[in-house]
Amino acid sequence: MSDQRVYNFAAGPSTMPLSVLERAGAEITNYHGSGMSVMEMSHRSKVFDDIHQQAKVKLRRLMNVPEGYSVLFLQTGASGQFSMIPLNLMGENGRADYAVTGNFSEIAAKEARKYGTVQIAASSADKNHTCIPTQQELKLDPSARYFYYCANNTIFGTEWQYVPETGDVPLVCDMSSDILSRPVDVSKYGLIYAGAQKNMAPAGLTVVIIREDLAGHALPFTPLMMDYKTMIDKDSMYNTPPCWCIYMLGLMLDWVEEQGGAAGMEKLRTARSGMLYETIDQSRLFTAPALPGSRSGMNVSFRTQSEELDGKFVREAAEAGFVNLKGHRKTGGMRASVYNAMPVEGVEKLCDFIRAFDKNN
Ligand SMILES: *Cc1c(COP(=O)(O)O)cnc(C)c1O
């Protein structure tokens, strides 16, 4: 690791592998003999088309995306999908089920209400979003056009440990904060999406994996740029796509492949989060609010009994080279975001730091 780099536990945008950054750096002024940077290329050039197609092929391979699904590279962030999903999928009956298990699913449900009838299939709001509902607790509407949930709650630090069973109702999932961190059976889903800035690429790219038969039924007033069909028909190239982010995604996917793909990522994630929860559970000072069985493998939330001590922890950690550990303003406390690119070594050292702080305070 080069001298001045820190261990960056930011929730997003977040750390990327040093080797990926170095490769982008080496190629930044002259990509593969083209005489120009990827930032400067026409998105319709042959050289960029290769970058685009390769990124798609790699993602399809790593996530084992079946035939009949399209991979789209879009903009407007993960939040853009909060509108795009109901606009495209609610259809004529206008009904959808939402599981509200944190901040982002709550916003998504609120946004969807503009376009139709949202049934709250489950909510953890009364438990301060410290847990994930069980399958038995889900109240399912068989006439819903889709069932929406957020796989990993970035702010509250909880994560679904199972895939909901919804019969014929297509599953729609926000995987922004845990995509590619474990193998996923894409065929169980109607639509998967993720803002890239946590696990995959710089901010500005949203990856959507959609079962093709779900597109083409957008509400009549759907903005042109928000119609999945437009983007499927034009292979994400209706207008200028986020070229640089797509290129960076390609580099990141090479790196994921080198680590053993989604299964390799899952080993790393288990190592990272397991170590952190064990250290927190064995400490005197720290507790993790997320309930066992719902704990996130990506965003580890923890706190002491005192805000003052939390502040001291965050300050001293930053001085020691562990940055961005302050929790979200909605939760307080601390949060270590340990996404795909966080080296296990960084977590080992953070655990040493937590143990030393626990002893000295
Ligand atoms: C970060 C995040 C979002 C919002 O992403 P933007 O790209 O900023 O819109 C949505 N959902 C989840 C799960 C997130 O972690």
The ligand as an SDF file (V2000), in Angstrom:
LIG
                    3D

 15 15  0  0  0  0  0  0  0  0999 V2000
  -26.4520    4.4870   -1.2300 C   0  0  0  0  0  0  0  0  0  0  0  0
  -27.7230    3.7720   -1.4010 C   0  0  0  0  0  0  0  0  0  0  0  0
  -28.7820    4.3090   -2.1480 C   0  0  0  0  0  0  0  0  0  0  0  0
  -28.7230    5.6950   -2.7670 C   0  0  0  0  0  0  0  0  0  0  0  0
  -27.7860    5.7390   -3.7590 O   0  0  0  0  0  0  0  0  0  0  0  0
  -27.6430    7.0270   -4.7190 P   0  0  0  0  0  0  0  0  0  0  0  0
  -26.7930    6.5280   -5.8380 O   0  0  0  0  0  0  0  0  0  0  0  0
  -26.9840    8.0790   -3.8890 O   0  0  0  0  0  0  0  0  0  0  0  0
  -28.9910    7.4370   -5.1460 O   0  0  0  0  0  0  0  0  0  0  0  0
  -29.9100    3.5480   -2.3130 C   0  0  0  0  0  0  0  0  0  0  0  0
  -30.0190    2.3190   -1.7590 N   0  0  0  0  0  0  0  0  0  0  0  0
  -29.0320    1.7900   -1.0160 C   0  0  0  0  0  0  0  0  0  0  0  0
  -29.1940    0.4320   -0.4210 C   0  0  0  0  0  0  0  0  0  0  0  0
  -27.8610    2.4940   -0.8080 C   0  0  0  0  0  0  0  0  0  0  0  0
  -26.8770    1.9610   -0.0740 O   0  0  0  0  0  0  0  0  0  0  0  0
  1  2  1  0
  2  3  1  0
  2 14  2  0
  3  4  1  0
  3 10  2  0
  4  5  1  0
  5  6  1  0
  6  7  2  0
  6  8  1  0
  6  9  1  0
 10 11  1  0
 11 12  2  0
 12 13  1  0
 12 14  1  0
 14 15  1  0
M  END
$$$$
